[in-house]
Amino acid sequence: MDVHCGTHIDAPRHFIDDGITVEDIDLARLNGPTQVVSTGAAEVVDAETLEAAGVDLGVRRLLLRTANSDDPELYRTPFREQYVALSASGAAWVRARGIDVIGIDYLSIQRYDDPPDAHVIILGAGMVIIEGLNLAAAIPGWHDMICLPIALDGAEAAPARVALRPLTREGDRHSHG
């Protein structure tokens, strides 16, 4: 199995030669209050789309529920080259906001035909990417995320199990960091 199959995390080493690998990622970074936002029908998630998505100030973990999640056949077909993902301007927006973990509902954070700019911008900041999320049932808002990647020494990526539990009280999203 390739480390980029199914739901998985990308460590900075995926595109950054001296970036950290999977075993160096503190699990506390991947677990805790997480905001899920919808990007609606946007075909690309750029800075303008993110500005309109209602991302809260200070969010550390952000999951993007795109139009990919509205396709019931998304994960029942072979890899698609056409899917919604971040543009370089979207990646720069995420980086500028100080977000630490960014996730998306298909197998890559960047579009298939784009250069690797989105990956490089995000991973170059030391952030962690979660790809291949099934967010079809995820309701935009705050959730407690549990993300447990397989512990692989020296790996640039690792398959992960990710679960969300809606947070119901305002204080819940601040109690875990």
Summary of the structure (lengths in Angstrom):
residues: 177
radius of gyration: 14.8
end to end distance: 33.2
largest distance: 41.8
contacts: 576
relative contact order: 0.28
helix: 23%
strand: 25%
